[in-house]
């Protein structure tokens, strides 16, 4: 073959001495480094490149994901084909179809693998965002202010609203106390003002907080003859947290002991300085009873509303907040909704939490049927499938199929959460309960007229629990007491409390058969007092020992058919026939029992006083010796104090 042929391979030249020396030095250096790392505990292990997970791509965009997102919707938001998203799910051992709903957390992780960060919003927020982006500022019109009346119990909130509305609201309430939220509309200078009357009782703190969320202005009612009270301060905190302006109505100025200036002083210490004192808080002295300065209060509300420049778009789909929900016997589930934006019309489909429905009918605050509800208008809505939660967002939807899908997703989530709450006990929990000692449980089934009251009463009652009695509200619902409630109470040894509701006839009959107790109440104070008493009865009775006296055994006699009888001298107090006794020998208790017979000479007696002799026979005990001491005592049952 020719020497220049490309097929001929020339052999490599032999390594020189210098190269060989350099190779040995490098090998020694690597060996020395590995030895040092081993001594430091930093052993290097060879890592296969194949086992290392591929790093996710860098984030180059952000997508918005809402609950109930399907595989198809996620792929559209990511701008990739749906089969690529399904492939990623299969890698996680999740076999999903194109229309399957994804969990929000899972959707976030999948999006990250495609180089997208996520921003989570609710379905309602997502729907609202799209409408707001398409909204023209020219469409916005002035809307009525939503005013929440807050303050301490019995400071005249409902009476003030009552005087403004020229109606008798307070008289309809049990005990003159507002039990749940009401929303009312009044007119002044051809302009509307919406009032929300929140209960002032301490148990309804959460409801007052909810009232502040939907409000534009807070009217803080303070009685001129009483002053700033704890719930007045709570109301101030709620209003400040909601960042809404406060107007103070100093009520009851017609009373002879009214001191409006003292109220202003107290409020200034709490950060509310009156305008006439150089501050920015409007304070109006009023009298609900004498109907004094009511017009001035309304004018001030409108003035503060003008400064806020409250606007809404009546041409868009309605969005509102559920203020109250109740089960009406003739009308089914009814929700009191305050429309925040848009116009709600009869026939609109809506989603409200995990409830889907269609507006069948609407009624205003005076019970008149209406076809439309504009922004800031409170209405009662009929057409709900079930009762929504108080405080839920009420959103009119155009895509009914998507809305139903969201409702099914939320119901499934709620079911998962409730099942997680009632899970099986673990050994750790069992050990913890054993360490706590035996705890009695008072089980309660609560039925009320409205949802807000059910929620608050449930919390209030459970807070009465102490280390000896735990109160459990097994079920809190809205509507009349039914047979199923009685059967649940029977199975769980619970009592049923009806608040502003009655029991069905079949439920009463079943309760009598099953020996289930049903209690009816209309005022919250009375209910909590009764539960405290029930808790006292639930506690194990406390027995207190009462010392009666001592007797010394002088002589012991054996009497046929009776046994051993001790001839005693009562040295202290008295011995009674019904006493329990302790037999002491050298100050050590050798027996505790009862007196079988007590005699003086041959006569049976009920008691023997100090300084007298007597004969004592002890039941089921004959080992008596001279010198023994018989100590008499009784145990009295003492009612346990409920530690609340």
C-alpha positions as CSV (number, residue, x, y, z in Angstrom):
1,X,0.0,0.0,0.0
2,X,1.2,3.5,-0.8
3,X,2.7,5.3,2.3
4,X,0.4,8.3,1.7
5,X,-2.8,6.2,1.6
6,X,-5.6,7.6,3.9
7,X,-6.3,4.1,5.2
8,X,-2.9,3.8,6.8
9,X,-3.0,4.8,10.6
10,X,0.3,6.0,12.0
11,X,1.1,4.7,15.5
12,X,1.1,7.3,18.4
13,X,4.5,8.5,19.5
14,X,5.7,7.0,22.8
15,X,5.2,9.4,25.8
16,X,8.2,11.4,26.8
17,X,9.6,11.3,30.4
18,X,8.3,14.8,31.1
19,X,4.6,13.9,30.2
20,X,4.8,10.7,32.3
21,X,6.1,12.7,35.3
22,X,3.2,15.3,34.9
23,X,0.6,12.6,34.8
24,X,1.9,11.0,38.1
25,X,1.9,14.4,39.8
26,X,-1.8,15.1,38.8
27,X,-2.8,11.6,40.1
28,X,-1.1,12.3,43.4
29,X,-2.8,15.7,43.7
30,X,-6.3,14.2,43.2
31,X,-5.5,11.4,45.7
32,X,-4.3,13.9,48.3
33,X,-7.5,16.1,47.8
34,X,-9.8,13.1,48.1
35,X,-8.0,12.1,51.3
36,X,-8.4,15.6,52.8
37,X,-12.2,15.7,51.9
38,X,-12.7,12.3,53.5
39,X,-11.1,13.6,56.7
40,X,-13.4,16.6,56.7
41,X,-16.5,14.4,56.2
42,X,-17.0,15.7,52.7
43,X,-16.8,12.4,50.8
44,X,-17.5,12.8,47.1
45,X,-19.7,10.2,45.5
46,X,-19.9,9.8,41.8
47,X,-23.4,11.1,40.6
48,X,-24.9,9.6,37.5
49,X,-26.0,12.4,35.2
50,X,-29.1,10.5,34.2
51,X,-30.5,10.6,37.8
52,X,-30.3,14.4,38.1
53,X,-33.8,16.0,37.4
54,X,-33.8,18.5,34.7
55,X,-34.0,22.1,36.0
56,X,-37.3,23.9,35.2
57,X,-37.0,26.5,32.5
58,X,-36.5,30.1,33.6
59,X,-39.8,32.1,34.3
60,X,-40.6,34.2,31.3
61,X,-44.3,35.0,31.9
62,X,-47.1,35.1,34.5
63,X,-50.5,33.5,34.2
64,X,-53.7,33.9,36.3
65,X,-55.3,30.7,37.5
66,X,-58.6,30.3,39.3
67,X,-60.2,27.4,41.1
68,X,-61.9,24.7,39.0
69,X,-59.3,25.2,36.2
70,X,-59.4,22.4,33.5
71,X,-56.5,20.8,31.7
72,X,-57.7,22.5,28.5
73,X,-57.9,26.0,30.1
74,X,-54.4,25.6,31.6
75,X,-52.9,24.6,28.3
76,X,-54.6,27.7,26.6
77,X,-53.2,30.0,29.3
78,X,-49.7,28.4,29.0
79,X,-49.9,28.6,25.2
80,X,-49.0,24.9,24.7
81,X,-50.8,21.9,23.4
82,X,-53.1,20.1,25.8
83,X,-51.3,16.7,25.2
84,X,-48.1,18.2,26.6
85,X,-49.9,19.2,29.9
86,X,-51.4,15.7,30.0
87,X,-47.9,14.2,29.5
88,X,-46.6,16.1,32.5
89,X,-49.5,14.8,34.6
90,X,-48.8,11.3,33.5
91,X,-45.2,11.7,34.7
92,X,-46.7,12.4,38.1
93,X,-48.9,9.2,37.9
94,X,-52.0,11.4,37.3
95,X,-54.2,10.2,34.4
96,X,-56.4,13.1,33.5
97,X,-58.6,13.9,30.5
98,X,-58.7,17.2,28.7
99,X,-61.8,18.4,30.6
100,X,-60.7,17.3,34.0
101,X,-60.6,19.9,36.8
102,X,-57.1,20.4,38.4
103,X,-56.3,21.3,42.0
104,X,-54.9,24.9,42.2
105,X,-51.6,23.7,43.8
106,X,-51.1,21.0,41.0
107,X,-51.9,23.6,38.3
108,X,-49.2,25.9,39.8
109,X,-46.6,23.1,39.8
110,X,-47.4,22.2,36.1
111,X,-47.3,25.8,35.1
112,X,-43.8,26.2,36.7
113,X,-42.5,23.3,34.5
114,X,-43.5,25.3,31.4
115,X,-41.7,28.4,32.7
116,X,-44.7,30.3,34.0
117,X,-45.3,31.8,37.4
118,X,-48.9,31.9,38.6
119,X,-51.2,34.4,40.3
120,X,-54.2,32.7,42.1
121,X,-57.6,34.4,42.1
122,X,-61.1,33.1,42.8
123,X,-63.6,32.4,40.0
124,X,-65.6,35.6,40.9
125,X,-62.4,37.8,40.9
126,X,-61.4,36.4,37.5
127,X,-64.9,37.1,36.0
128,X,-64.9,40.6,37.6
129,X,-61.4,41.4,36.2
130,X,-62.5,40.7,32.7
131,X,-65.5,42.9,33.0
132,X,-63.5,45.7,34.6
133,X,-60.9,45.7,31.9
134,X,-63.6,46.1,29.3
135,X,-65.4,48.8,31.4
136,X,-65.4,52.4,30.2
137,X,-65.1,55.1,32.9
138,X,-67.9,57.0,31.2
139,X,-70.3,54.2,32.2
140,X,-69.8,55.0,35.9
141,X,-72.6,56.8,37.7
142,X,-73.0,58.0,41.3
143,X,-74.4,55.4,43.7
144,X,-76.0,55.5,47.1
145,X,-73.7,55.3,50.1
146,X,-73.9,52.1,52.3
147,X,-74.0,53.1,55.9
148,X,-73.4,50.7,58.8
149,X,-74.7,51.7,62.2
150,X,-72.5,50.4,65.0
151,X,-72.1,50.9,68.7
152,X,-72.7,49.4,72.2
153,X,-75.7,47.4,73.1
154,X,-78.7,49.5,74.2
155,X,-77.2,52.8,73.0
156,X,-80.1,53.3,70.6
157,X,-78.9,52.1,67.2
158,X,-82.1,50.4,66.0
159,X,-84.2,53.1,67.6
160,X,-82.2,55.7,65.6
161,X,-82.6,53.8,62.4
162,X,-86.2,53.3,63.4
163,X,-86.8,57.1,63.7
164,X,-85.1,57.7,60.3
165,X,-87.3,55.1,58.6
166,X,-90.5,56.0,60.4
167,X,-91.1,52.4,61.2
168,X,-91.1,50.1,64.2
169,X,-88.2,47.8,63.8
170,X,-87.1,47.5,67.4
171,X,-90.5,46.5,68.7
172,X,-90.4,43.4,66.4
173,X,-87.1,42.2,67.8
174,X,-87.2,39.9,70.9
175,X,-86.4,41.9,74.0
176,X,-85.7,45.0,71.9
177,X,-82.3,43.4,70.9
178,X,-81.2,43.1,67.2
179,X,-80.5,39.4,66.6
180,X,-79.3,39.6,63.0
181,X,-78.3,42.0,60.2
182,X,-81.0,44.1,58.5
183,X,-80.5,46.4,55.5
184,X,-82.8,49.3,54.8
185,X,-83.1,52.1,52.2
186,X,-84.1,55.7,52.9
187,X,-84.4,58.9,50.8
188,X,-83.1,62.4,51.6
189,X,-83.0,65.3,49.1
190,X,-84.0,62.8,46.3
191,X,-80.9,60.8,47.1
192,X,-80.9,57.3,48.5
193,X,-79.0,56.1,51.6
194,X,-78.7,52.4,52.5
195,X,-78.4,51.5,56.2
196,X,-77.1,48.2,57.6
197,X,-78.1,47.7,61.2
198,X,-75.6,45.4,62.9
199,X,-76.3,43.9,66.3
200,X,-74.5,45.6,69.2
201,X,-74.4,42.5,71.5
202,X,-70.8,41.3,72.3
203,X,-71.5,37.9,70.8
204,X,-72.0,39.4,67.3
205,X,-68.5,40.9,66.9
206,X,-67.9,38.9,63.8
207,X,-71.2,40.0,62.2
208,X,-70.3,43.7,63.0
209,X,-66.9,43.1,61.3
210,X,-68.7,41.6,58.3
211,X,-71.0,44.7,58.2
212,X,-67.9,47.0,58.0
213,X,-66.6,45.1,55.0
214,X,-69.5,46.1,52.7
215,X,-69.9,49.6,54.1
216,X,-68.8,53.0,52.8
217,X,-69.5,55.0,56.0
218,X,-69.8,53.9,59.7
219,X,-72.2,55.8,62.0
220,X,-71.0,55.2,65.5
221,X,-73.9,55.6,68.0
222,X,-72.8,56.6,71.5
223,X,-75.3,57.2,74.3
224,X,-74.8,60.7,75.8
225,X,-75.8,59.4,79.2
226,X,-73.6,56.3,79.2
227,X,-70.3,57.1,77.4
228,X,-67.7,55.0,75.5
229,X,-68.1,51.3,76.2
230,X,-66.2,48.2,75.2
231,X,-68.2,47.5,72.1
232,X,-67.9,51.1,71.1
233,X,-64.2,50.6,71.0
234,X,-64.6,47.3,69.0
235,X,-66.8,49.2,66.5
236,X,-64.0,51.9,66.1
237,X,-61.4,49.1,65.5
238,X,-63.6,47.4,62.9
239,X,-64.2,50.7,61.1
240,X,-60.5,51.6,61.1
241,X,-59.6,48.1,59.9
242,X,-62.0,48.5,57.0
243,X,-60.6,52.0,56.3
244,X,-64.0,53.7,56.2
245,X,-64.9,57.2,57.5
246,X,-66.7,57.4,60.9
247,X,-69.5,59.7,61.7
248,X,-70.4,59.8,65.4
249,X,-74.1,60.1,66.4
250,X,-74.2,61.2,70.1
251,X,-77.7,59.8,70.9
252,X,-80.1,60.4,73.9
253,X,-79.3,64.1,74.2
254,X,-82.8,64.7,75.3
255,X,-82.1,63.0,78.7
256,X,-81.4,65.2,81.7
257,X,-78.1,63.5,82.5
258,X,-76.7,63.7,78.9
259,X,-73.1,64.9,78.6
260,X,-72.2,65.3,74.9
261,X,-69.0,67.1,75.6
262,X,-67.8,64.3,77.9
263,X,-68.4,61.9,75.0
264,X,-66.3,64.0,72.6
265,X,-63.5,64.1,75.2
266,X,-63.6,60.2,75.6
267,X,-63.6,59.8,71.8
268,X,-60.7,62.2,71.3
269,X,-58.7,59.9,73.6
270,X,-59.4,57.1,71.2
271,X,-58.3,59.0,68.1
272,X,-61.6,60.5,67.0
273,X,-61.3,64.3,67.3
274,X,-64.5,66.3,66.6
275,X,-64.4,68.9,63.8
276,X,-65.2,71.8,66.2
277,X,-62.2,70.8,68.2
278,X,-59.9,70.9,65.1
279,X,-60.3,67.2,64.1
280,X,-61.8,65.5,61.0
281,X,-64.5,63.4,62.6
282,X,-68.1,64.6,62.1
283,X,-70.1,64.4,65.4
284,X,-73.8,65.0,65.4
285,X,-75.8,65.2,68.6
286,X,-79.2,63.4,68.0
287,X,-82.2,62.1,69.8
288,X,-84.0,59.1,68.3
289,X,-86.8,59.4,70.8
290,X,-87.4,63.1,70.3
291,X,-86.5,62.9,66.5
292,X,-83.9,65.7,67.0
293,X,-81.2,66.5,64.4
294,X,-82.0,63.4,62.2
295,X,-82.0,65.5,59.0
296,X,-78.7,67.0,60.0
297,X,-77.3,63.4,60.4
298,X,-78.5,62.4,56.9
299,X,-77.1,65.6,55.3
300,X,-73.7,64.8,56.9
301,X,-73.8,61.3,55.6
302,X,-74.4,62.6,52.1
303,X,-71.7,65.1,52.5
304,X,-69.1,62.5,53.5
305,X,-70.3,60.3,50.7
306,X,-69.7,63.1,48.2
307,X,-66.1,63.4,49.4
308,X,-65.6,59.7,48.7
309,X,-67.0,60.0,45.2
310,X,-68.8,56.7,45.2
311,X,-69.5,55.3,41.7
312,X,-70.7,52.2,40.1
313,X,-71.6,50.8,36.6
314,X,-75.3,49.8,36.4
315,X,-74.9,48.3,32.9
316,X,-72.6,45.4,33.9
317,X,-73.6,42.0,35.4
318,X,-74.3,42.4,39.1
319,X,-71.9,41.5,41.9
320,X,-72.9,41.7,45.6
321,X,-72.5,40.4,49.1
322,X,-74.7,38.1,51.1
323,X,-75.7,39.9,54.3
324,X,-78.0,37.2,55.6
325,X,-79.5,33.8,54.6
326,X,-82.5,32.1,56.0
327,X,-84.8,29.2,55.2
328,X,-88.4,30.3,54.6
329,X,-91.1,27.6,55.0
330,X,-93.0,28.8,51.9
331,X,-90.3,30.4,49.8
332,X,-87.3,28.1,50.4
333,X,-83.7,29.4,50.8
334,X,-83.8,33.2,50.9
335,X,-80.7,35.5,50.8
336,X,-80.4,39.2,51.7
337,X,-78.0,40.5,49.1
338,X,-76.5,44.0,48.9
339,X,-75.7,44.7,45.3
340,X,-72.2,46.4,45.2
341,X,-72.0,46.9,41.4
342,X,-74.0,46.3,38.3
343,X,-77.8,45.7,38.1
344,X,-79.4,42.4,39.3
345,X,-82.4,41.4,37.4
346,X,-85.0,38.7,37.7
347,X,-84.0,35.7,35.6
348,X,-80.2,36.2,36.1
349,X,-78.1,33.1,36.8
350,X,-75.7,33.5,39.7
351,X,-73.0,31.8,41.7
352,X,-72.8,32.4,45.4
353,X,-70.0,30.4,47.1
354,X,-70.9,26.7,46.5
355,X,-74.5,27.6,45.6
356,X,-75.8,28.0,42.0
357,X,-79.2,29.5,41.2
358,X,-81.4,31.7,39.1
359,X,-83.1,34.8,40.5
360,X,-86.8,33.8,40.6
361,X,-88.0,36.9,42.5
362,X,-86.7,39.9,44.4
363,X,-88.1,41.9,47.3
364,X,-86.9,45.3,48.7
365,X,-86.5,46.2,52.4
366,X,-90.2,46.9,52.8
367,X,-91.3,43.6,51.2
368,X,-92.3,45.0,47.8
369,X,-91.5,42.9,44.8
370,X,-89.0,44.4,42.4
371,X,-87.7,43.4,38.9
372,X,-84.3,45.1,39.1
373,X,-81.8,46.0,41.9
374,X,-79.3,48.8,41.2
375,X,-75.9,49.3,42.9
376,X,-76.1,49.8,46.7
377,X,-79.6,48.3,46.9
378,X,-80.4,45.6,49.4
379,X,-82.8,42.9,48.2
380,X,-84.1,39.5,49.3
381,X,-83.4,37.0,46.5
382,X,-85.4,33.8,45.9
383,X,-84.2,31.0,43.7
384,X,-81.2,29.5,45.5
385,X,-80.6,25.8,45.4
386,X,-79.4,25.8,49.1
387,X,-78.4,28.3,51.8
388,X,-75.2,30.3,51.0
389,X,-72.7,31.3,53.7
390,X,-73.1,34.8,55.1
391,X,-70.5,37.0,53.6
392,X,-70.2,35.1,50.3
393,X,-69.8,37.0,47.1
394,X,-72.9,37.0,44.9
395,X,-71.9,37.0,41.2
396,X,-74.1,37.0,38.2
397,X,-72.7,34.6,35.5
398,X,-73.1,34.3,31.8
399,X,-71.3,31.0,31.4
400,X,-73.7,28.7,33.3
401,X,-71.8,25.5,32.5
402,X,-68.6,26.9,33.9
403,X,-70.4,28.2,37.0
404,X,-71.9,24.7,37.7
405,X,-68.5,23.2,37.3
406,X,-67.1,25.6,39.9
407,X,-69.9,24.8,42.3
408,X,-69.3,21.0,42.0
409,X,-65.6,21.7,42.6
410,X,-66.3,23.8,45.7
411,X,-68.8,21.2,47.1
412,X,-66.1,18.5,46.7
413,X,-63.5,20.6,48.5
414,X,-66.0,21.4,51.3
415,X,-66.7,17.7,51.7
416,X,-63.0,16.9,51.8
417,X,-62.5,19.5,54.5
418,X,-65.4,18.3,56.6
419,X,-64.2,14.7,56.3
420,X,-60.7,15.7,57.4
421,X,-62.1,17.4,60.4
422,X,-64.0,14.3,61.5
423,X,-61.1,12.0,60.9
424,X,-60.1,9.0,63.0
425,X,-58.2,9.6,66.2
426,X,-54.4,8.9,66.2
427,X,-52.5,7.4,69.0
428,X,-50.8,10.7,69.8
429,X,-54.2,12.4,70.1
430,X,-55.5,9.5,72.3
431,X,-52.4,9.9,74.6
432,X,-53.1,13.7,74.8
433,X,-56.7,13.1,75.8
434,X,-55.7,10.6,78.4
435,X,-53.3,13.1,79.9
436,X,-56.0,15.7,80.1
437,X,-58.2,13.4,82.2
438,X,-61.8,12.7,81.8
439,X,-63.7,15.5,80.2
440,X,-67.5,15.6,80.1
441,X,-69.1,16.7,76.8
442,X,-72.3,18.6,76.3
443,X,-73.5,18.0,72.8
444,X,-75.8,20.6,71.2
445,X,-77.7,20.7,68.0
446,X,-78.5,24.3,67.1
447,X,-81.3,25.5,64.8
448,X,-81.8,29.2,64.2
449,X,-83.9,31.5,61.9
450,X,-81.0,33.0,60.0
451,X,-77.5,31.8,59.0
452,X,-75.5,34.6,60.7
453,X,-77.0,33.9,64.1
454,X,-76.3,30.1,63.7
455,X,-72.6,30.9,63.0
456,X,-72.2,33.3,65.9
457,X,-74.2,31.3,68.5
458,X,-72.2,28.2,67.6
459,X,-68.9,30.1,68.3
460,X,-70.4,31.7,71.5
461,X,-71.5,28.4,73.0
462,X,-68.3,26.6,72.2
463,X,-66.3,29.3,73.9
464,X,-68.2,28.5,77.2
465,X,-66.2,25.2,77.3
466,X,-63.8,24.8,80.2
467,X,-61.4,22.2,81.5
468,X,-64.3,20.1,82.9
469,X,-67.1,20.4,80.4
470,X,-66.5,20.7,76.7
471,X,-69.4,22.0,74.6
472,X,-69.7,20.6,71.1
473,X,-72.1,22.0,68.5
474,X,-72.7,18.9,66.4
475,X,-74.9,20.6,63.9
476,X,-75.8,24.3,63.4
477,X,-78.5,24.8,60.8
478,X,-81.2,27.2,59.7
479,X,-84.9,26.4,59.8
480,X,-87.4,24.5,61.9
481,X,-86.3,21.6,64.1
482,X,-86.9,18.4,62.0
483,X,-87.2,14.7,62.8
484,X,-83.7,14.1,61.5
485,X,-82.4,16.7,64.0
486,X,-84.1,14.7,66.8
487,X,-82.7,11.4,65.6
488,X,-79.2,12.9,65.4
489,X,-79.6,14.2,69.0
490,X,-80.8,10.8,70.1
491,X,-77.9,9.0,68.6
492,X,-75.3,11.4,70.1
493,X,-76.9,12.2,73.5
494,X,-77.4,15.9,72.5
495,X,-79.9,18.6,73.4
496,X,-81.6,20.6,70.7
497,X,-81.7,24.4,70.9
498,X,-84.2,26.3,68.7
499,X,-83.4,30.0,68.4
500,X,-86.4,31.9,67.0
501,X,-87.7,28.7,65.4
502,X,-90.2,26.0,66.4
503,X,-90.2,22.2,66.0
504,X,-92.2,20.3,63.5
505,X,-95.0,18.2,64.9
506,X,-93.4,14.9,63.9
507,X,-90.1,16.1,65.5
508,X,-91.9,16.8,68.8
509,X,-93.5,13.3,68.8
510,X,-90.2,11.7,68.0
511,X,-88.4,13.8,70.7
512,X,-91.0,12.5,73.3
513,X,-90.4,8.9,72.2
514,X,-86.6,9.2,72.2
515,X,-86.5,11.3,75.4
516,X,-84.6,14.1,73.6
517,X,-84.7,17.6,75.2
518,X,-85.7,20.6,73.0
519,X,-85.2,24.1,74.4
520,X,-86.6,27.2,72.7
521,X,-85.0,30.7,73.0
522,X,-85.4,34.1,71.5
523,X,-82.8,36.1,73.5
524,X,-79.1,35.3,73.5
525,X,-78.4,36.2,77.1
526,X,-81.0,33.7,78.4
527,X,-79.6,31.0,76.2
528,X,-76.0,31.4,77.4
529,X,-77.2,31.5,81.1
530,X,-79.1,28.3,80.6
531,X,-76.2,26.5,79.0
532,X,-74.0,27.6,81.9
533,X,-76.5,26.0,84.3
534,X,-76.6,22.9,82.1
535,X,-72.8,22.7,82.3
536,X,-73.0,22.9,86.1
537,X,-75.4,20.0,86.1
538,X,-73.1,18.1,83.8
539,X,-70.2,18.2,86.2
540,X,-69.5,15.3,88.6
541,X,-71.0,16.3,92.0
542,X,-68.5,17.6,94.5
543,X,-68.8,16.0,97.9
544,X,-67.6,18.0,100.9
545,X,-66.9,16.3,104.2
546,X,-68.4,17.8,107.3
547,X,-67.0,16.7,110.7
548,X,-69.6,15.8,113.3
549,X,-67.8,14.5,116.4
550,X,-65.5,11.9,118.2
551,X,-66.2,9.1,120.6
552,X,-63.7,7.0,122.6
553,X,-64.2,3.3,122.9
554,X,-64.1,2.5,126.7
555,X,-65.3,-1.1,126.7
556,X,-66.3,-3.8,124.1
557,X,-69.3,-6.2,124.6
558,X,-70.3,-9.2,122.6
559,X,-74.1,-9.5,122.2
560,X,-75.7,-12.5,120.6
561,X,-77.4,-11.9,117.3
562,X,-75.9,-8.4,117.2
563,X,-72.1,-8.9,117.3
564,X,-69.6,-6.6,118.9
565,X,-70.9,-3.4,120.5
566,X,-68.6,-0.6,121.7
567,X,-69.4,1.2,125.0
568,X,-68.3,4.8,124.1
569,X,-68.0,8.2,125.6
570,X,-68.6,11.1,123.2
571,X,-65.6,13.4,123.8
572,X,-66.3,16.0,121.1
573,X,-69.3,17.2,119.0
574,X,-72.0,14.6,118.6
575,X,-72.6,11.2,117.1
576,X,-75.7,10.8,114.9
577,X,-77.4,7.6,113.7
578,X,-77.0,8.6,110.0
579,X,-73.3,9.4,110.3
580,X,-70.5,7.7,108.5
581,X,-67.7,6.8,110.7
582,X,-63.9,6.3,110.6
583,X,-62.3,4.0,113.1
584,X,-58.9,5.2,114.3
585,X,-56.4,3.1,116.1
586,X,-53.2,4.9,117.0
587,X,-54.4,7.7,114.7
588,X,-54.4,5.3,111.7
589,X,-57.7,4.6,109.9
590,X,-58.4,0.9,110.0
591,X,-62.1,1.0,108.9
592,X,-64.5,3.4,107.2
593,X,-68.2,2.5,107.4
594,X,-71.6,3.3,108.9
595,X,-73.3,3.1,112.3
596,X,-75.6,0.1,112.4
597,X,-77.2,1.0,115.8
598,X,-76.8,3.8,118.3
599,X,-78.2,3.3,121.9
600,X,-78.3,5.0,125.2
601,X,-78.9,2.3,127.8
602,X,-81.5,0.1,126.1
603,X,-83.2,2.8,123.9
604,X,-82.4,3.5,120.3
605,X,-81.5,7.2,119.8
606,X,-80.8,9.4,116.7
607,X,-77.9,11.3,118.3
608,X,-75.7,11.5,121.4
609,X,-74.0,14.7,122.4
610,X,-70.6,15.4,123.9
611,X,-70.1,14.2,127.5
612,X,-72.7,11.3,127.3
613,X,-72.1,7.6,127.1
614,X,-73.6,5.4,124.4
615,X,-73.4,2.0,122.7
616,X,-72.3,1.8,119.1
617,X,-72.5,-1.1,116.7
618,X,-70.6,-0.7,113.4
619,X,-72.1,-2.3,110.3
620,X,-70.1,-5.3,109.0
621,X,-67.2,-4.7,111.5
622,X,-66.4,-6.4,114.7
623,X,-62.7,-5.8,115.4
624,X,-63.2,-3.2,118.1
625,X,-60.8,-2.6,121.0
626,X,-60.8,-0.3,124.0
627,X,-59.0,3.0,123.2
628,X,-60.2,3.1,119.6
629,X,-61.5,6.4,118.4
630,X,-64.7,6.6,116.4
631,X,-64.8,9.8,114.3
632,X,-68.2,10.7,112.8
633,X,-68.7,12.7,109.6
634,X,-71.2,13.3,106.8
635,X,-70.6,14.1,103.1
636,X,-72.7,16.9,101.6
637,X,-73.2,17.3,97.8
638,X,-72.1,20.8,96.6
639,X,-73.1,22.0,93.1
640,X,-70.0,22.5,91.0
641,X,-69.4,26.0,89.8
642,X,-69.2,26.4,86.0
643,X,-65.9,28.0,85.4
644,X,-66.9,30.4,82.6
